[in-house]
Amino acid sequence: MPESDPPARPMKYPYTFSAKIAQFPIKFYFQNQWIWRYYFISLVLCAPVFYSISKLANSPANKAKWAEIRKREAEEHH
């Protein structure tokens, strides 16, 4: 029997971590659990919101305002 052929039947209990990963029914989880479907939908829906928040937070005017506030705080402490 060549080494490239898979075993004829799976182990009753996979002892090694790689055997556990090989026998894990990932396709079943993707098809039958609601969390995967809603995770990808929410990722698509939230990406524009996160982008706009990031764009607002990293605007030059906001950075200048933040630097001014930190400058005033530093002057108060010294």
Beta strands, then each sheet from edge to edge (+ up, - down):
end
